[in-house]
Amino acid sequence: MKETILSKATDMFLTLGFKSVTMDDIANELGISKKTIYQHYSNKNDLVEASTMHLFGTISQGIDTIREMDKNSIEEIFIIRSFMKQHLNNETASPFYQLQKFFPKVFSCLRTKQFEKMNGCMVENLQKGLDNGIYRPEININFISRIYFTGLTGIKDADIFPSDIFDVDDVTKQYLEYHLRAIVTPKGLEILEKFIK
């Protein structure tokens, strides 16, 4: 039952937002009493934390599987983006905005874990791209990996990129193209343009 509650809560949080979904909503969706949820999670904060860490674990595992496919660095980025989009319910910025605003400790912990994971993956991606001649040899890997993370998380800031003006999926695509065009060699550009089409 604990896993069922976690799975349903995660799905609802991503669709409707971490603040918007109540314990009653989750209980009603599952056809159980709220008391049953509280047998497994002492309060909503615990459930939100469990949900975000579960989601982070699932995405991390998926990213590791993709990286083991040993695709070129550019293709790897696009496959990971597609995988994440699928697992974040076509990610709207709203749920994570709510997480940041109403569950700041959980958000801060998640962001630290995200940075560690993404930075490590990007450093390896950049090194592989350099070794294969698709990224420019003079790039500073440590700087680029951090700029990538900052940009990718920054475009989800609802204050700067409000959803009534910017579509999250479109902005993410534009950001990836912007990022990659800055670091690719002519060989890398050929690969990139195939993916953009």
NUVO-889319 format. One record per atom (N, C-alpha, C): residue in one letter; y, z, x. Coordinates in steps of 0.2 Angstrom, whole numbers, padded with zeros to 4 digits, always signed. Layout:
% residues N
AYZX
...
This chain:
% residues 197
M-0006+0000+0004
M+0000+0000+0000
M+0006+0000+0004
K+0006+0004+0010
K+0012+0004+0014
K+0014-0003+0017
E+0009-0007+0019
E+0011-0014+0021
E+0013-0018+0015
T+0011-0017+0009
T+0013-0021+0003
T+0020-0019+0002
I+0022-0013+0002
I+0029-0011+0001
I+0033-0014+0006
L+0031-0014+0013
L+0035-0016+0018
L+0036-0024+0017
S+0031-0027+0016
S+0032-0034+0015
S+0036-0036+0009
K+0036-0033+0004
K+0040-0035-0002
K+0047-0033-0001
A+0048-0027+0002
A+0055-0025+0004
A+0058-0029+0009
T+0055-0031+0014
T+0058-0036+0019
T+0060-0042+0016
D+0056-0045+0011
D+0057-0051+0008
D+0063-0051+0003
M+0064-0045+0000
M+0069-0044-0005
M+0076-0042-0001
F+0075-0039+0005
F+0081-0037+0009
F+0084-0044+0012
L+0080-0048+0014
L+0082-0055+0017
L+0085-0059+0012
T+0082-0059+0006
T+0085-0063+0000
T+0091-0061-0003
L+0091-0054-0004
L+0097-0051-0008
L+0102-0047-0004
G+0099-0044+0002
G+0104-0040+0006
G+0101-0033+0006
F+0102-0030+0012
F+0100-0023+0013
F+0103-0018+0009
K+0109-0019+0007
K+0113-0014+0003
K+0111-0015-0004
S+0111-0022-0006
S+0110-0024-0013
S+0103-0021-0016
V+0098-0021-0012
V+0091-0020-0015
V+0091-0012-0015
T+0089-0010-0021
T+0088-0002-0022
T+0080-0001-0021
M+0078+0006-0021
M+0071+0008-0021
M+0068+0006-0028
D+0073+0007-0033
D+0070+0005-0040
D+0068-0002-0040
D+0073-0007-0037
D+0071-0014-0037
D+0064-0015-0034
I+0063-0012-0028
I+0057-0013-0025
I+0051-0011-0029
A+0052-0005-0032
A+0046-0002-0036
A+0045-0007-0042
N+0050-0009-0045
N+0049-0013-0051
N+0046-0020-0049
E+0048-0023-0044
E+0045-0029-0041
E+0037-0028-0040
L+0036-0022-0037
L+0029-0021-0036
L+0025-0018-0042
G+0028-0016-0047
G+0025-0013-0053
G+0022-0006-0051
I+0026-0002-0047
I+0023+0004-0045
I+0029+0009-0046
S+0028+0015-0045
S+0033+0020-0046
S+0037+0021-0039
K+0043+0023-0040
K+0047+0025-0034
K+0044+0030-0030
K+0041+0035-0033
K+0037+0040-0030
K+0032+0038-0025
T+0029+0032-0027
T+0024+0029-0022
T+0027+0027-0016
I+0033+0024-0016
I+0037+0021-0010
I+0038+0027-0006
Y+0041+0033-0009
Y+0043+0039-0005
Y+0037+0042-0002
Q+0031+0041-0004
Q+0025+0044-0001
Q+0024+0040+0006
H+0027+0034+0007
H+0026+0031+0013
H+0032+0030+0017
Y+0038+0030+0014
Y+0045+0030+0017
Y+0049+0035+0014
S+0051+0040+0018
S+0055+0046+0016
S+0062+0044+0012
N+0065+0039+0014
N+0071+0037+0011
N+0072+0029+0013
K+0077+0027+0010
K+0079+0020+0010
K+0080+0018+0018
N+0084+0022+0021
N+0085+0021+0028
N+0079+0020+0032
D+0074+0024+0031
D+0067+0023+0034
D+0064+0016+0033
L+0065+0014+0026
L+0062+0008+0024
L+0065+0002+0027
V+0072+0002+0028
V+0076-0003+0031
V+0074-0003+0038
E+0074+0002+0042
E+0072+0002+0049
E+0065-0001+0050
A+0060+0001+0046
A+0053-0001+0046
A+0053-0009+0045
S+0057-0011+0040
S+0058-0018+0038
S+0061-0022+0044
T+0066-0020+0047
T+0069-0024+0052
T+0065-0024+0058
M+0062-0018+0060
M+0057-0018+0066
M+0051-0023+0065
H+0048-0023+0059
H+0043-0027+0057
H+0045-0034+0058
L+0050-0036+0055
L+0053-0043+0055
L+0054-0045+0063
F+0057-0040+0066
F+0058-0042+0074
F+0051-0043+0077
G+0046-0039+0076
G+0040-0040+0079
G+0037-0046+0077
T+0037-0048+0071
T+0034-0054+0069
T+0037-0060+0072
I+0044-0060+0072
I+0048-0066+0075
I+0046-0066+0083
S+0046-0060+0086
S+0045-0060+0093
S+0038-0063+0095
Q+0033-0061+0091
Q+0026-0064+0092
Q+0026-0071+0091
G+0030-0074+0086
G+0030-0081+0085
G+0034-0085+0090
I+0039-0082+0093
I+0042-0085+0099
I+0038-0085+0105
D+0034-0080+0106
D+0030-0080+0112
D+0024-0085+0111
T+0022-0086+0105
T+0017-0091+0104
T+0020-0098+0105
I+0026-0099+0103
I+0029-0106+0104
I+0030-0107+0111
R+0032-0102+0115
R+0034-0103+0122
R+0027-0104+0126
E+0021-0102+0123
E+0015-0104+0126
E+0013-0111+0125
M+0016-0114+0121
M+0015-0121+0120
M+0017-0126+0125
D+0021-0123+0130
D+0024-0126+0136
D+0027-0133+0134
K+0032-0133+0129
K+0036-0139+0128
K+0042-0139+0133
N+0045-0145+0133
N+0051-0145+0137
N+0056-0140+0134
S+0061-0138+0138
S+0066-0133+0136
S+0070-0134+0130
I+0072-0140+0129
I+0076-0142+0124
I+0072-0142+0117
E+0066-0145+0118
E+0061-0145+0112
E+0059-0138+0110
E+0058-0134+0115
E+0057-0127+0113
E+0062-0123+0109
I+0068-0124+0111
I+0074-0121+0107
I+0074-0124+0100
F+0073-0130+0099
F+0073-0133+0092
F+0067-0130+0088
I+0061-0129+0091
I+0055-0127+0088
I+0056-0119+0086
I+0059-0116+0091
I+0060-0109+0089
I+0065-0108+0083
R+0071-0112+0083
R+0076-0112+0078
R+0072-0113+0071
S+0068-0118+0071
S+0064-0120+0065
S+0060-0114+0063
F+0057-0111+0067
F+0052-0105+0066
F+0056-0099+0063
M+0062-0098+0066
M+0066-0092+0064
M+0069-0094+0057
K+0071-0100+0056
K+0074-0102+0049
K+0069-0100+0044
Q+0063-0102+0045
Q+0057-0101+0040
Q+0056-0094+0039
H+0056-0090+0044
H+0055-0083+0043
H+0061-0078+0041
L+0066-0081+0041
L+0072-0077+0039
L+0075-0080+0032
N+0070-0083+0028
N+0072-0086+0022
N+0078-0091+0022
N+0078-0095+0027
N+0084-0100+0028
N+0090-0096+0029
E+0089-0090+0032
E+0095-0086+0034
E+0102-0087+0031
T+0103-0082+0027
T+0111-0082+0025
T+0113-0076+0029
A+0120-0077+0031
A+0123-0071+0035
A+0123-0065+0031
S+0123-0065+0025
S+0124-0059+0020
S+0120-0053+0022
P+0113-0054+0022
P+0109-0048+0023
P+0111-0044+0030
F+0112-0048+0035
F+0113-0045+0041
F+0120-0042+0042
Y+0125-0045+0038
Y+0131-0042+0037
Y+0131-0035+0034
Q+0127-0035+0029
Q+0126-0029+0025
Q+0122-0024+0030
L+0117-0026+0034
L+0114-0021+0038
L+0119-0018+0043
Q+0123-0022+0046
Q+0128-0020+0051
Q+0133-0015+0047
K+0135-0017+0041
K+0140-0012+0038
K+0137-0006+0035
F+0131-0006+0032
F+0129+0000+0029
F+0123+0004+0033
F+0120+0000+0038
F+0115+0004+0042
F+0116+0002+0049
P+0122+0005+0051
P+0124+0003+0058
P+0120+0005+0064
K+0116+0011+0063
K+0111+0013+0068
K+0106+0008+0069
V+0103+0006+0063
V+0097+0002+0063
V+0100-0005+0066
F+0106-0007+0064
F+0108-0013+0066
F+0109-0013+0074
S+0112-0008+0076
S+0113-0007+0084
S+0106-0007+0087
C+0101-0004+0085
C+0095-0004+0088
C+0092-0011+0088
L+0092-0014+0082
L+0090-0021+0082
L+0093-0026+0086
R+0100-0025+0087
R+0104-0030+0091
R+0102-0029+0098
T+0100-0023+0101
T+0098-0021+0107
T+0092-0025+0109
K+0087-0024+0104
K+0080-0027+0105
K+0081-0035+0105
Q+0085-0037+0100
Q+0086-0045+0100
Q+0089-0047+0107
F+0094-0044+0109
F+0097-0046+0116
F+0091-0046+0121
E+0088-0041+0122
E+0082-0040+0127
E+0078-0046+0126
K+0075-0047+0120
K+0071-0053+0119
K+0074-0060+0120
M+0079-0061+0117
M+0082-0067+0118
M+0085-0069+0125
N+0088-0064+0128
N+0090-0065+0135
N+0084-0067+0140
G+0079-0063+0139
G+0073-0064+0143
G+0070-0071+0142
C+0070-0073+0136
C+0067-0080+0134
C+0072-0085+0136
M+0078-0084+0136
M+0083-0089+0137
M+0083-0090+0145
V+0083-0085+0149
V+0083-0085+0156
V+0077-0090+0158
E+0071-0088+0155
E+0065-0092+0157
E+0066-0100+0155
N+0069-0101+0149
N+0070-0107+0146
N+0075-0111+0151
L+0080-0108+0153
L+0085-0111+0158
L+0082-0113+0164
Q+0078-0108+0167
Q+0074-0109+0173
Q+0070-0115+0173
K+0066-0116+0167
K+0061-0121+0166
K+0065-0128+0166
G+0071-0128+0162
G+0075-0134+0161
G+0078-0136+0168
L+0079-0131+0172
L+0082-0133+0179
L+0076-0136+0183
D+0070-0133+0183
D+0065-0135+0187
D+0063-0142+0185
N+0064-0144+0178
N+0062-0151+0175
N+0067-0156+0175
G+0073-0154+0178
G+0079-0158+0179
G+0082-0160+0172
I+0081-0156+0167
I+0085-0157+0161
I+0091-0153+0160
Y+0092-0148+0164
Y+0098-0144+0164
Y+0101-0145+0171
R+0108-0145+0171
R+0112-0146+0177
R+0110-0140+0182
P+0109-0142+0188
P+0107-0138+0193
P+0112-0132+0195
E+0119-0134+0193
E+0124-0129+0195
E+0125-0123+0190
I+0122-0123+0184
I+0123-0118+0179
I+0121-0111+0182
N+0125-0106+0179
N+0123-0099+0181
N+0119-0097+0175
I+0112-0096+0177
I+0108-0094+0172
I+0109-0087+0168
N+0111-0082+0172
N+0113-0076+0169
N+0119-0076+0164
F+0124-0080+0166
F+0130-0081+0161
F+0128-0085+0155
I+0125-0091+0156
I+0123-0095+0151
I+0118-0092+0145
S+0114-0088+0148
S+0109-0085+0143
S+0113-0080+0139
R+0118-0076+0142
R+0122-0071+0138
R+0127-0075+0133
I+0130-0080+0135
I+0134-0084+0131
I+0130-0087+0125
Y+0124-0089+0126
Y+0120-0092+0121
Y+0119-0086+0116
F+0117-0080+0118
F+0116-0075+0113
F+0122-0073+0109
T+0128-0072+0113
T+0134-0071+0110
T+0136-0076+0105
G+0135-0082+0106
G+0137-0087+0101
G+0132-0087+0095
L+0126-0087+0096
L+0121-0087+0091
L+0122-0081+0086
T+0123-0075+0089
T+0125-0069+0085
T+0132-0070+0082
G+0136-0072+0085
G+0143-0073+0083
G+0144-0078+0077
I+0140-0083+0077
I+0141-0088+0071
I+0138-0085+0065
K+0135-0079+0065
K+0133-0076+0059
K+0137-0070+0056
D+0143-0070+0060
D+0148-0065+0058
D+0152-0068+0052
A+0151-0065+0046
A+0153-0067+0039
A+0161-0067+0039
D+0164-0063+0043
D+0172-0062+0043
D+0174-0069+0047
I+0171-0071+0052
I+0173-0077+0056
I+0171-0083+0053
F+0165-0083+0050
F+0162-0089+0047
F+0159-0088+0040
P+0164-0087+0036
P+0163-0085+0029
P+0158-0091+0025
S+0153-0088+0021
S+0148-0093+0019
S+0151-0098+0014
D+0157-0096+0011
D+0160-0101+0006
D+0163-0107+0010
I+0164-0106+0016
I+0167-0112+0020
I+0161-0115+0025
F+0157-0111+0028
F+0152-0113+0032
F+0145-0112+0030
D+0141-0117+0030
D+0134-0116+0029
D+0130-0114+0036
V+0126-0108+0035
V+0123-0105+0041
V+0119-0110+0045
D+0115-0114+0041
D+0110-0118+0044
D+0114-0124+0048
D+0119-0127+0045
D+0123-0132+0048
D+0127-0129+0054
V+0130-0123+0054
V+0133-0120+0059
V+0129-0119+0065
T+0122-0117+0064
T+0117-0115+0069
T+0116-0122+0073
K+0115-0127+0069
K+0113-0134+0072
K+0119-0136+0076
Q+0125-0135+0074
Q+0131-0137+0077
Q+0131-0133+0084
Y+0130-0127+0083
Y+0131-0123+0089
Y+0125-0124+0094
L+0119-0126+0092
L+0114-0128+0097
L+0116-0134+0101
E+0119-0139+0097
E+0121-0145+0100
E+0126-0144+0105
Y+0131-0140+0103
Y+0137-0138+0107
Y+0135-0135+0114
H+0130-0130+0113
H+0127-0126+0119
H+0124-0131+0123
L+0119-0135+0121
L+0115-0139+0125
L+0119-0145+0128
R+0123-0148+0125
R+0127-0153+0128
R+0131-0151+0134
A+0133-0144+0134
A+0137-0142+0140
A+0132-0141+0146
I+0126-0141+0145
I+0121-0139+0151
I+0116-0144+0153
V+0116-0150+0149
V+0110-0155+0150
V+0113-0160+0156
T+0108-0162+0159
T+0108-0168+0163
T+0108-0174+0159
P+0109-0180+0162
P+0108-0186+0158
P+0101-0187+0155
K+0096-0185+0159
K+0089-0185+0157
K+0088-0180+0151
G+0091-0174+0151
G+0091-0169+0146
G+0095-0172+0139
L+0100-0176+0140
L+0104-0178+0135
L+0100-0183+0131
E+0096-0187+0134
E+0091-0192+0131
E+0087-0188+0126
I+0084-0182+0128
I+0079-0178+0124
I+0083-0175+0119
L+0089-0172+0120
L+0093-0169+0115
L+0095-0174+0109
E+0097-0180+0111
E+0099-0185+0106
E+0093-0187+0101
K+0087-0187+0104
K+0081-0188+0099
K+0081-0182+0094
F+0082-0176+0096
F+0082-0170+0091
F+0087-0170+0086
I+0093-0172+0089
I+0099-0172+0084
I+0098-0177+0079
K+0095-0183+0080
K+0094-0188+0075
K+0088-0186+0070
